[in-house]
Amino acid sequence: SVMVEHYHRSADLAESSNKRDEFIADSTTAQEKKLSTDLSLFLSDPNITKSLADGSLDLISYSSIIESELSQLEADCISIYQDHSSSISALHSEIEACDVVLSSLQEMLLGFQADLGGLSNDIRTLQDQSHALETQLRNRKLTEKGLRLFLEKIVVSPKLANVICNNDVPVNEMYMELVNVLNKKYYCVMQQEVGYNLNKDQISSLAKTATNLESNNDKDSDRDTVGMLQGIDPAETVAGREMKTHIEKLRLRSIARTRDYFLSKIAELRKTKTNTRMIQINSLLKYSPLMHFLADAAPTIYNEVHDVYVESMSKTLHALFRTYHAQLIRLDSHIANRHDLIAVEESSLRENVFSTRVNLNKRGDTFSLGERVNVLDCVYNHEKPLIAHEHVSGTGEDKKFPYEMIFRSIMTHLMDSVTNEFVFTKKFFSSEIRTKSNSDATSGTSEVEINESRDRNTFDQIFARTLSLLLEQLENYLFNCYDCLALLLMIKVTHASRRIMHYDRKIRVLDNFFHRVTMLLWPRLKMVMDAQLRSVRNTNASRLGGIELHPHYISRRYAEFTCSISLILNKGNAVGGGGGAVSGGHKRQQLGGGKDRATSAAAARDRRLNSNAGTQVDIDAESRASSGSSIHGDNASTSSSHRGSAGDMLVNDLSLITEETICLLDRLADEHLLSKHRVIFLINNLDQILQVFQERRVQGRETTRFVDLLMKQRELFVEEELLQSYSKMIAFIQQTESHMSSRNTGGGKLDLNQTVVESLVRDFQMNWKRGIEQINHDVLTYFSNFRNGMEILKQVLTQLLLYYTRFQDIIRKAWRNKPPAFCKDLVNTTVILAEIKKYA
């Protein structure tokens, strides 16, 4: 304590010395400041400043005055101090007493300071001991974490063992989760280089676990925990060796149970009336992690399950589509047969063998499109396929459908099944797991290509038998298929289906199937089109029965056929903008010209032979045909830009059929002895063709062509009809006008026989009304189409009025100065026009 007191006093002395030096320095500074202040105050006196300025101030006298004043003040101060000496003495006594008290307090405080110094040393000792205990606790906690993590990785809980070993426990989400836990424990125990030679992911996982147990901010502790686990091989520990055998047995047991589960569920797929989709979703795809487990733990078992599933689904789909086709084929309406040709013999259209009447219902139904084109809308709108039992009745009166609707249903069902299986197998037989388990077996090929190849192989194994069955069924149907419309609609359905799989579903595994289907359809369509062409080319009047003046059924069948083909090809496009099925590059034929007809027909046959000689069917061209690009519009080029394609050959065949149909109508018209009857026959048939075109709203070059032909035949009929009642007047007008034209050229004089002219005038006056009535009767009799008949009647009567006007002009020109007496018998054109309006 003496040393402490001595230490404190030395400190006080040092502190006092320092304070004295500071006081002296402060005093010097204060004196300097005071001197500066006094000088400022001295100079602030204006009298002093003035005296100093003019030099009148005597510093010696001024100093003596100041000294005398200071002496006086000092004497005054001493006097005052003496007066208060008693008070100052009492104050001095009080100050000394305070010093004594303060000294005692100082000694007391110094004692307190010494005591506190001892307590501070004790606190430092306790703090060091606390740090040591904290380090030990942290190390023990890290050790406990490491051991707990280690044991969690390898120890099997009773619940896990019971769920995996007990067959009474079903395979469910809990079982799947515990299998995953067991697989992790297996890899932890079986690590030979890692266990804990941990990989980066496992180290990261352990670090995160340690962090959650301790603190999110205690990163050093996590690194220490992981560091404690590195370099430890679980198989070398007692716990690891003990659990290794148990885990291996449990893993084998889980592999066996998983195999049995999948094989049992796959076996259910082969049962009849099984909802395959529900089993795939709820029983297989739901437990796809177990398949990943098999791929990793037992690749042989994985391949076994894969092969069993492929075989089962292959048989299931094969039986499903075989049954589905057998049910739908009962609904086939069988629209056409080999006798359903454009130029079919009349005997094929009779109601029965012994009847002579033609069944009008058979004249165009085969080639009438009707609502059959709606099958394409069903494809574009993704409508559901036909369900056979919904359309089958117990009475035998099943609802019938054209085959293209059945084909569309099968294709839709196929696309849905392919999409479902492709997506299911891609998820269930995970590509990532397969690539990982077989990565050592492949080299030089990207993982994407490997996975795509395996997915395609799986698809081929599942659907190979089904696709072969569908192709066989289609081929069997095509052997006896003579329905051009069905064939073309099936081509369009195939093309639309391929687009759906490509662009909507992004699945291309059916490309080869679509290609093979098209390879079957196009050649058959070509063969049926050739049969239609041959029927038109090789037929004659004797095969078609009697030739009447009314429209022949051949013209309607041709018109229905052409319109149907055009509408199918232009489905989805503006049909009115196209040129139909007839190419505008062909030379227009003139009905009635035998030599021209023979030449054009020969040229058409030559073109066809040349086209078929060096042409191969381009299967990809159905896209161009289906989009309407092969049908020539009003501004289309006369030559195709894709020669040799299937679509171009179809258009070429239609053009040839048109040519041969025109030639056939000419041949049938030649069966009539009278020229007028030939014209009437052609007008009725051409009008019927145009009427069908208008009803189906098909316009284009072929329509313009038939309109021109009809107009020409109408002009011929007008002349023939007028010659029947007014032949003399028409002959006189033509001869006279020819004479007048030569007279104007050569300067001759017009000389008419008045008697002949008078007889013509009298004859027309008496018979013109009866002639108009006869014309009206003939037109109504000859032409079954009332609108066509009225147009022709107007044209005939208008031409009659023109002839009579020309006749009157000739009379006026011949007798300009003095008209003969018979001129008063001329019928006024106004009267004739009024009479015409009654009929027209």
PANULO-248046 format. One line per 5 residues: for each residue z, x, y of C-alpha. Coordinates in steps of 0.5 Angstrom, whole numbers, padded with zeros to 4 digits, always signed. Last residue first. Example, Ala and Ser with C-alpha at 12.3 -4.5 7.8 and 13.67 -1.06 7.14 Angstrom:
<rs>
+0014 +0027 -0002  +0016 +0025 -0009 $
</rs>
This chain:
<rs>
-0245 -0181 -0025  -0247 -0187 -0027  -0246 -0192 -0021  -0248 -0186 -0017  -0255 -0185 -0020 $
-0256 -0192 -0017  -0254 -0190 -0010  -0258 -0184 -0010  -0264 -0188 -0013  -0264 -0193 -0007 $
-0263 -0187 -0002  -0269 -0184 -0005  -0273 -0190 -0003  -0278 -0192 -0008  -0285 -0192 -0007 $
-0289 -0198 -0007  -0290 -0198 +0000  -0294 -0192 -0001  -0299 -0196 -0006  -0303 -0198 +0001 $
-0305 -0191 +0002  -0303 -0187 +0007  -0307 -0185 +0013  -0306 -0179 +0017  -0302 -0175 +0012 $
-0305 -0177 +0006  -0304 -0171 +0001  -0298 -0168 +0005  -0295 -0174 +0004  -0296 -0175 -0003 $
-0294 -0168 -0005  -0288 -0169 -0001  -0286 -0176 -0005  -0287 -0172 -0012  -0282 -0167 -0009 $
-0277 -0172 -0008  -0279 -0175 -0015  -0277 -0169 -0018  -0271 -0167 -0014  -0268 -0174 -0016 $
-0270 -0173 -0023  -0266 -0166 -0023  -0260 -0170 -0020  -0260 -0175 -0025  -0261 -0169 -0031 $
-0255 -0165 -0027  -0251 -0171 -0026  -0252 -0173 -0034  -0250 -0166 -0036  -0244 -0166 -0032 $
-0242 -0173 -0035  -0243 -0171 -0042  -0239 -0164 -0042  -0233 -0169 -0039  -0234 -0174 -0044 $
-0235 -0169 -0050  -0238 -0172 -0056  -0245 -0171 -0053  -0251 -0174 -0056  -0250 -0181 -0055 $
-0247 -0181 -0048  -0253 -0177 -0046  -0258 -0181 -0049  -0255 -0188 -0046  -0254 -0185 -0039 $
-0262 -0182 -0040  -0264 -0189 -0043  -0260 -0193 -0037  -0264 -0188 -0032  -0271 -0189 -0035 $
-0269 -0197 -0035  -0268 -0196 -0027  -0274 -0192 -0026  -0279 -0196 -0030  -0282 -0201 -0025 $
-0283 -0197 -0019  -0284 -0190 -0023  -0290 -0194 -0027  -0293 -0196 -0020  -0292 -0189 -0017 $
-0295 -0186 -0023  -0301 -0191 -0023  -0302 -0190 -0015  -0303 -0182 -0016  -0308 -0183 -0022 $
-0312 -0188 -0018  -0312 -0184 -0012  -0314 -0177 -0015  -0312 -0172 -0011  -0316 -0166 -0007 $
-0312 -0161 -0003  -0317 -0156 +0000  -0318 -0149 -0002  -0315 -0143 +0003  -0315 -0138 -0003 $
-0307 -0137 -0002  -0305 -0144 +0001  -0310 -0147 -0004  -0307 -0143 -0010  -0300 -0146 -0008 $
-0303 -0153 -0008  -0306 -0152 -0014  -0299 -0150 -0018  -0296 -0156 -0014  -0301 -0161 -0016 $
-0300 -0158 -0024  -0292 -0158 -0024  -0292 -0165 -0020  -0297 -0168 -0025  -0294 -0166 -0031 $
-0287 -0168 -0028  -0290 -0175 -0027  -0293 -0176 -0033  -0287 -0173 -0037  -0282 -0178 -0034 $
-0279 -0182 -0040  -0278 -0176 -0045  -0280 -0170 -0040  -0274 -0172 -0037  -0269 -0171 -0043 $
-0273 -0164 -0045  -0272 -0161 -0038  -0265 -0163 -0037  -0264 -0160 -0044  -0267 -0154 -0042 $
-0263 -0153 -0036  -0256 -0155 -0040  -0258 -0150 -0045  -0258 -0144 -0040  -0252 -0147 -0037 $
-0249 -0146 -0044  -0251 -0139 -0045  -0248 -0137 -0038  -0242 -0140 -0040  -0242 -0137 -0047 $
-0242 -0130 -0043  -0237 -0132 -0038  -0232 -0133 -0043  -0234 -0127 -0047  -0233 -0123 -0041 $
-0226 -0126 -0039  -0222 -0132 -0040  -0217 -0134 -0045  -0213 -0140 -0043  -0212 -0143 -0050 $
-0214 -0150 -0048  -0220 -0146 -0044  -0222 -0142 -0049  -0222 -0148 -0054  -0227 -0152 -0049 $
-0231 -0146 -0048  -0232 -0146 -0056  -0233 -0153 -0056  -0238 -0153 -0050  -0242 -0148 -0054 $
-0242 -0152 -0060  -0245 -0158 -0056  -0250 -0155 -0052  -0253 -0151 -0058  -0254 -0158 -0062 $
-0257 -0161 -0056  -0262 -0155 -0055  -0264 -0156 -0062  -0264 -0163 -0062  -0269 -0163 -0056 $
-0273 -0158 -0060  -0274 -0163 -0065  -0274 -0160 -0072  -0267 -0159 -0073  -0265 -0153 -0078 $
-0267 -0148 -0072  -0260 -0150 -0069  -0257 -0147 -0075  -0260 -0141 -0074  -0259 -0140 -0067 $
-0251 -0142 -0068  -0251 -0136 -0074  -0254 -0131 -0069  -0249 -0133 -0064  -0244 -0132 -0069 $
-0247 -0126 -0071  -0246 -0123 -0064  -0239 -0126 -0063  -0237 -0123 -0070  -0240 -0116 -0068 $
-0235 -0116 -0062  -0229 -0118 -0066  -0231 -0112 -0071  -0231 -0108 -0065  -0224 -0110 -0062 $
-0221 -0109 -0069  -0225 -0102 -0069  -0222 -0100 -0062  -0215 -0102 -0064  -0215 -0098 -0071 $
-0217 -0092 -0067  -0224 -0088 -0068  -0226 -0088 -0060  -0220 -0088 -0055  -0224 -0088 -0049 $
-0227 -0094 -0051  -0234 -0096 -0048  -0236 -0102 -0043  -0231 -0100 -0038  -0226 -0105 -0036 $
-0227 -0109 -0029  -0227 -0116 -0032  -0222 -0114 -0037  -0224 -0111 -0044  -0219 -0112 -0049 $
-0217 -0105 -0052  -0211 -0104 -0047  -0208 -0110 -0049  -0201 -0107 -0050  -0202 -0109 -0058 $
-0208 -0105 -0058  -0205 -0099 -0055  -0199 -0099 -0059  -0203 -0100 -0065  -0207 -0094 -0064 $
-0201 -0090 -0068  -0205 -0091 -0074  -0211 -0088 -0072  -0216 -0091 -0078  -0222 -0086 -0079 $
-0229 -0087 -0076  -0235 -0083 -0078  -0239 -0088 -0082  -0235 -0094 -0080  -0238 -0094 -0072 $
-0245 -0092 -0075  -0245 -0098 -0079  -0242 -0102 -0074  -0247 -0100 -0069  -0253 -0101 -0074 $
-0251 -0108 -0075  -0250 -0110 -0068  -0257 -0107 -0067  -0260 -0111 -0073  -0257 -0117 -0070 $
-0260 -0116 -0063  -0267 -0115 -0066  -0266 -0121 -0070  -0264 -0125 -0064  -0269 -0122 -0059 $
-0275 -0124 -0064  -0272 -0131 -0065  -0271 -0133 -0058  -0267 -0139 -0058  -0261 -0137 -0056 $
-0261 -0131 -0051  -0257 -0125 -0053  -0253 -0121 -0048  -0253 -0114 -0049  -0246 -0111 -0051 $
-0242 -0107 -0046  -0238 -0113 -0044  -0234 -0112 -0051  -0232 -0119 -0054  -0224 -0120 -0055 $
-0222 -0123 -0049  -0224 -0120 -0042  -0217 -0119 -0040  -0214 -0122 -0033  -0213 -0129 -0036 $
-0209 -0126 -0042  -0203 -0123 -0037  -0199 -0118 -0041  -0193 -0119 -0046  -0198 -0122 -0052 $
-0205 -0119 -0050  -0206 -0117 -0057  -0204 -0124 -0060  -0207 -0128 -0055  -0214 -0124 -0056 $
-0213 -0125 -0064  -0211 -0132 -0063  -0217 -0134 -0058  -0222 -0131 -0063  -0220 -0134 -0069 $
-0220 -0141 -0065  -0226 -0140 -0062  -0230 -0138 -0069  -0226 -0144 -0073  -0229 -0149 -0067 $
-0236 -0146 -0067  -0236 -0146 -0075  -0234 -0153 -0075  -0240 -0156 -0072  -0241 -0159 -0066 $
-0245 -0166 -0066  -0252 -0166 -0067  -0252 -0165 -0074  -0253 -0160 -0079  -0252 -0162 -0087 $
-0248 -0158 -0091  -0245 -0151 -0089  -0248 -0147 -0095  -0255 -0150 -0094  -0255 -0148 -0087 $
-0254 -0141 -0088  -0248 -0136 -0089  -0249 -0128 -0089  -0247 -0126 -0082  -0242 -0131 -0081 $
-0238 -0129 -0088  -0240 -0122 -0087  -0236 -0122 -0081  -0230 -0125 -0084  -0230 -0121 -0090 $
-0230 -0115 -0085  -0224 -0117 -0081  -0221 -0118 -0088  -0222 -0111 -0090  -0220 -0108 -0083 $
-0214 -0112 -0083  -0212 -0109 -0090  -0214 -0102 -0088  -0209 -0104 -0082  -0203 -0107 -0085 $
-0202 -0101 -0091  -0202 -0095 -0086  -0198 -0099 -0081  -0192 -0100 -0087  -0193 -0093 -0088 $
-0192 -0091 -0081  -0186 -0095 -0080  -0183 -0092 -0086  -0184 -0085 -0084  -0181 -0087 -0077 $
-0175 -0090 -0080  -0170 -0085 -0079  -0171 -0085 -0071  -0165 -0088 -0069  -0164 -0088 -0061 $
-0162 -0095 -0062  -0165 -0098 -0056  -0171 -0093 -0055  -0173 -0091 -0062  -0170 -0096 -0066 $
-0173 -0102 -0061  -0179 -0098 -0060  -0180 -0098 -0068  -0179 -0105 -0069  -0184 -0107 -0063 $
-0189 -0103 -0067  -0188 -0106 -0074  -0188 -0113 -0070  -0194 -0112 -0067  -0197 -0110 -0074 $
-0194 -0116 -0077  -0197 -0120 -0072  -0204 -0117 -0074  -0203 -0118 -0081  -0201 -0125 -0080 $
-0207 -0127 -0075  -0212 -0124 -0080  -0209 -0128 -0086  -0213 -0126 -0092  -0207 -0124 -0096 $
-0208 -0123 -0104  -0207 -0116 -0105  -0203 -0116 -0098  -0197 -0119 -0102  -0196 -0114 -0107 $
-0197 -0108 -0102  -0191 -0111 -0098  -0187 -0112 -0104  -0188 -0105 -0106  -0186 -0102 -0099 $
-0180 -0106 -0099  -0178 -0104 -0106  -0180 -0097 -0104  -0175 -0098 -0097  -0169 -0100 -0102 $
-0170 -0095 -0107  -0170 -0089 -0101  -0165 -0092 -0097  -0158 -0089 -0099  -0161 -0082 -0101 $
-0166 -0082 -0095  -0160 -0084 -0090  -0155 -0078 -0093  -0161 -0073 -0093  -0162 -0075 -0085 $
-0155 -0074 -0084  -0155 -0068 -0087  -0161 -0065 -0083  -0158 -0068 -0077  -0152 -0064 -0078 $
-0155 -0058 -0080  -0160 -0058 -0074  -0154 -0059 -0069  -0150 -0053 -0073  -0156 -0049 -0071 $
-0159 -0045 -0076  -0160 -0038 -0078  -0154 -0038 -0083  -0152 -0043 -0088  -0147 -0043 -0094 $
-0141 -0040 -0089  -0141 -0046 -0085  -0140 -0050 -0091  -0133 -0053 -0090  -0134 -0053 -0082 $
-0140 -0056 -0082  -0138 -0062 -0086  -0132 -0063 -0082  -0136 -0063 -0076  -0141 -0068 -0079 $
-0136 -0073 -0081  -0138 -0077 -0087  -0134 -0083 -0084  -0137 -0082 -0077  -0144 -0081 -0079 $
-0144 -0085 -0085  -0142 -0091 -0081  -0147 -0090 -0076  -0153 -0089 -0080  -0151 -0095 -0085 $
-0150 -0100 -0079  -0157 -0098 -0076  -0160 -0098 -0083  -0157 -0105 -0084  -0159 -0108 -0077 $
-0166 -0105 -0078  -0167 -0107 -0085  -0165 -0114 -0083  -0169 -0114 -0077  -0175 -0112 -0081 $
-0174 -0117 -0087  -0173 -0123 -0082  -0180 -0120 -0078  -0183 -0120 -0085  -0181 -0127 -0086 $
-0184 -0130 -0079  -0190 -0126 -0081  -0191 -0130 -0087  -0191 -0136 -0084  -0185 -0141 -0085 $
-0184 -0147 -0089  -0178 -0152 -0089  -0176 -0153 -0096  -0178 -0160 -0099  -0175 -0159 -0106 $
-0170 -0164 -0105  -0164 -0159 -0106  -0166 -0157 -0099  -0167 -0149 -0097  -0168 -0148 -0090 $
-0160 -0146 -0089  -0160 -0142 -0095  -0165 -0137 -0093  -0162 -0135 -0087  -0168 -0132 -0082 $
-0166 -0126 -0078  -0162 -0126 -0072  -0166 -0126 -0065  -0167 -0119 -0062  -0170 -0122 -0056 $
-0176 -0118 -0057  -0177 -0119 -0064  -0176 -0127 -0063  -0181 -0126 -0058  -0186 -0123 -0063 $
-0185 -0129 -0068  -0187 -0133 -0062  -0194 -0132 -0063  -0194 -0137 -0069  -0193 -0142 -0064 $
-0200 -0145 -0065  -0204 -0139 -0067  -0210 -0143 -0070  -0214 -0139 -0075  -0212 -0142 -0081 $
-0211 -0149 -0078  -0218 -0149 -0076  -0223 -0154 -0080  -0218 -0155 -0085  -0215 -0161 -0081 $
-0222 -0164 -0081  -0222 -0166 -0088  -0229 -0166 -0090  -0231 -0172 -0094  -0236 -0172 -0100 $
-0230 -0173 -0105  -0230 -0171 -0112  -0227 -0164 -0111  -0222 -0166 -0107  -0221 -0167 -0099 $
-0227 -0163 -0097  -0226 -0156 -0093  -0228 -0151 -0099  -0234 -0155 -0101  -0237 -0154 -0093 $
-0237 -0147 -0094  -0233 -0142 -0090  -0237 -0139 -0084  -0230 -0137 -0081  -0227 -0135 -0087 $
-0221 -0139 -0091  -0224 -0138 -0098  -0220 -0132 -0100  -0213 -0136 -0098  -0210 -0137 -0092 $
-0203 -0141 -0089  -0199 -0140 -0095  -0193 -0143 -0092  -0188 -0138 -0095  -0181 -0141 -0095 $
-0180 -0139 -0103  -0182 -0132 -0100  -0175 -0132 -0097  -0171 -0133 -0103  -0174 -0127 -0107 $
-0174 -0123 -0101  -0167 -0123 -0100  -0165 -0122 -0107  -0169 -0116 -0107  -0166 -0114 -0100 $
-0159 -0115 -0103  -0161 -0111 -0110  -0163 -0105 -0106  -0158 -0105 -0101  -0152 -0105 -0107 $
-0156 -0100 -0111  -0157 -0095 -0105  -0150 -0097 -0103  -0147 -0095 -0110  -0151 -0089 -0111 $
-0149 -0086 -0104  -0142 -0088 -0104  -0141 -0085 -0111  -0145 -0078 -0108  -0140 -0078 -0102 $
-0134 -0079 -0106  -0136 -0074 -0111  -0138 -0069 -0105  -0131 -0070 -0103  -0128 -0069 -0109 $
-0131 -0062 -0110  -0129 -0060 -0103  -0122 -0061 -0104  -0117 -0059 -0099  -0122 -0059 -0093 $
-0127 -0064 -0095  -0121 -0068 -0098  -0117 -0068 -0091  -0123 -0070 -0087  -0124 -0076 -0092 $
-0117 -0078 -0091  -0118 -0078 -0083  -0124 -0083 -0085  -0118 -0088 -0086  -0121 -0094 -0082 $
-0128 -0092 -0084  -0126 -0094 -0091  -0122 -0100 -0092  -0122 -0104 -0085  -0129 -0102 -0083 $
-0133 -0101 -0089  -0130 -0106 -0093  -0131 -0111 -0087  -0139 -0109 -0087  -0140 -0110 -0094 $
-0138 -0117 -0094  -0138 -0118 -0102  -0142 -0124 -0105  -0143 -0120 -0111  -0139 -0113 -0113 $
-0142 -0107 -0112  -0138 -0105 -0105  -0132 -0107 -0109  -0133 -0100 -0113  -0133 -0096 -0106 $
-0126 -0099 -0105  -0124 -0097 -0112  -0127 -0090 -0111  -0124 -0089 -0104  -0117 -0090 -0107 $
-0117 -0086 -0113  -0120 -0080 -0109  -0114 -0081 -0104  -0109 -0082 -0110  -0112 -0075 -0113 $
-0112 -0071 -0107  -0105 -0074 -0105  -0102 -0071 -0112  -0105 -0065 -0111  -0102 -0064 -0104 $
-0095 -0066 -0107  -0096 -0061 -0112  -0098 -0055 -0107  -0092 -0057 -0103  -0087 -0057 -0108 $
-0090 -0050 -0110  -0089 -0047 -0103  -0083 -0050 -0102  -0078 -0045 -0106  -0082 -0039 -0104 $
-0082 -0041 -0096  -0075 -0043 -0096  -0073 -0036 -0099  -0078 -0032 -0094  -0084 -0028 -0096 $
-0089 -0034 -0097  -0087 -0036 -0090  -0089 -0029 -0087  -0086 -0027 -0081  -0090 -0022 -0076 $
-0089 -0027 -0070  -0084 -0032 -0070  -0079 -0028 -0065  -0084 -0027 -0060  -0086 -0035 -0060 $
-0078 -0036 -0058  -0078 -0030 -0053  -0085 -0033 -0050  -0081 -0040 -0050  -0075 -0037 -0047 $
-0079 -0033 -0041  -0082 -0040 -0039  -0076 -0044 -0038  -0079 -0048 -0033  -0080 -0054 -0037 $
-0073 -0054 -0040  -0070 -0052 -0047  -0073 -0057 -0053  -0079 -0059 -0049  -0081 -0052 -0048 $
-0080 -0050 -0055  -0085 -0055 -0057  -0090 -0053 -0052  -0089 -0045 -0054  -0090 -0047 -0062 $
-0096 -0051 -0060  -0099 -0045 -0056  -0097 -0040 -0062  -0101 -0045 -0067  -0107 -0046 -0062 $
-0107 -0038 -0061  -0107 -0036 -0069  -0100 -0035 -0072  -0099 -0029 -0076  -0093 -0033 -0078 $
-0095 -0035 -0082  -0101 -0031 -0080  -0104 -0026 -0085  -0102 -0030 -0092  -0101 -0037 -0089 $
-0100 -0041 -0095  -0093 -0044 -0092  -0096 -0046 -0085  -0103 -0049 -0088  -0099 -0053 -0093 $
-0094 -0056 -0088  -0100 -0058 -0084  -0103 -0061 -0090  -0097 -0065 -0091  -0096 -0068 -0084 $
-0104 -0070 -0085  -0102 -0073 -0091  -0096 -0077 -0088  -0100 -0080 -0083  -0105 -0082 -0088 $
-0099 -0085 -0092  -0096 -0089 -0085  -0103 -0091 -0084  -0104 -0095 -0090  -0105 -0093 -0098 $
-0100 -0097 -0101  -0093 -0095 -0104  -0093 -0097 -0111  -0096 -0091 -0113  -0090 -0087 -0111 $
-0092 -0080 -0110  -0094 -0079 -0103  -0090 -0084 -0100  -0084 -0082 -0104  -0085 -0074 -0102 $
-0086 -0076 -0095  -0080 -0080 -0095  -0076 -0075 -0098  -0078 -0070 -0092  -0082 -0063 -0094 $
-0079 -0057 -0091  -0085 -0052 -0089  -0086 -0053 -0082  -0080 -0057 -0080  -0076 -0051 -0083 $
-0080 -0046 -0078  -0079 -0050 -0072  -0071 -0051 -0073  -0071 -0043 -0075  -0074 -0041 -0068 $
-0070 -0046 -0064  -0064 -0044 -0067  -0066 -0037 -0066  -0067 -0039 -0058  -0061 -0042 -0058 $
-0057 -0036 -0061  -0060 -0032 -0056  -0059 -0036 -0050  -0052 -0037 -0052  -0051 -0029 -0053 $
-0054 -0028 -0046  -0049 -0033 -0043  -0043 -0030 -0046  -0045 -0023 -0043  -0047 -0026 -0036 $
-0040 -0030 -0036  -0036 -0023 -0038  -0040 -0020 -0032  -0037 -0026 -0027  -0030 -0025 -0030 $
-0030 -0018 -0028  -0033 -0019 -0021  -0027 -0025 -0020  -0022 -0020 -0022  -0024 -0015 -0017 $
-0024 -0020 -0012  -0017 -0022 -0013  -0015 -0015 -0012  -0018 -0015 -0005  -0015 -0022 -0003 $
-0008 -0019 -0004  -0010 -0013 +0001  -0012 -0018 +0006  -0006 -0022 +0006  -0002 -0016 +0007 $
-0006 -0014 +0013  -0005 -0021 +0015  +0002 -0021 +0015  +0002 -0014 +0019  -0002 -0017 +0024 $
+0002 -0023 +0025  +0008 -0018 +0026  +0005 -0014 +0031  +0002 -0021 +0035  +0010 -0023 +0035 $
+0012 -0016 +0038  +0006 -0016 +0043  +0008 -0023 +0045  +0015 -0021 +0047  +0012 -0015 +0051 $
+0008 -0020 +0055  +0014 -0025 +0057  +0018 -0019 +0060  +0012 -0017 +0064  +0011 -0024 +0067 $
+0019 -0024 +0068  +0018 -0018 +0072  +0012 -0021 +0076  +0016 -0027 +0078  +0021 -0022 +0081 $
+0016 -0018 +0085  +0013 -0024 +0088  +0015 -0022 +0096  +0014 -0014 +0094  +0007 -0016 +0092 $
+0005 -0020 +0098  +0008 -0014 +0102  +0004 -0009 +0098  -0003 -0013 +0099  -0002 -0014 +0107 $
-0001 -0006 +0107  -0007 -0005 +0103  -0011 -0010 +0107  -0009 -0006 +0114  -0011 +0000 +0110 $
-0018 -0003 +0109  -0019 -0005 +0116  -0017 +0002 +0118  -0022 +0005 +0113  -0028 +0000 +0116 $
-0027 +0002 +0123  -0027 +0009 +0121  -0033 +0008 +0118  -0037 +0004 +0123  -0034 +0010 +0128 $
-0038 +0015 +0124  -0044 +0011 +0122  -0046 +0010 +0129  -0051 +0004 +0129  -0056 +0005 +0135 $
-0061 +0007 +0131  -0066 +0001 +0133  -0067 -0001 +0126  -0060 +0001 +0123  -0057 -0003 +0129 $
-0062 -0009 +0127  -0060 -0009 +0120  -0053 -0009 +0122  -0053 -0014 +0126  -0057 -0018 +0121 $
-0052 -0018 +0116  -0056 -0018 +0109  -0056 -0010 +0109  -0049 -0010 +0107  -0050 -0015 +0102 $
-0055 -0012 +0099  -0052 -0005 +0099  -0045 -0009 +0096  -0049 -0012 +0090  -0053 -0005 +0089 $
-0046 -0002 +0089  -0043 -0007 +0084  -0049 -0006 +0079  -0047 +0001 +0079  -0040 +0000 +0078 $
-0041 -0005 +0073  -0046 +0000 +0069  -0041 +0005 +0070  -0035 +0000 +0067  -0040 -0002 +0061 $
-0041 +0005 +0059  -0033 +0006 +0060  -0032 +0000 +0056  -0037 +0002 +0050  -0033 +0008 +0049 $
-0027 +0005 +0049  -0029 +0000 +0044  -0032 +0005 +0040  -0025 +0009 +0040  -0021 +0003 +0039 $
-0026 +0001 +0032  -0024 +0008 +0030  -0017 +0007 +0031  -0017 +0001 +0028  -0021 +0004 +0022 $
-0016 +0009 +0021  -0010 +0004 +0022  -0013 +0000 +0016  -0014 +0006 +0011  -0007 +0008 +0013 $
-0004 +0001 +0011  -0008 +0002 +0005  -0006 +0009 +0003  +0001 +0006 +0005  +0000 +0000 +0000 $
</rs>
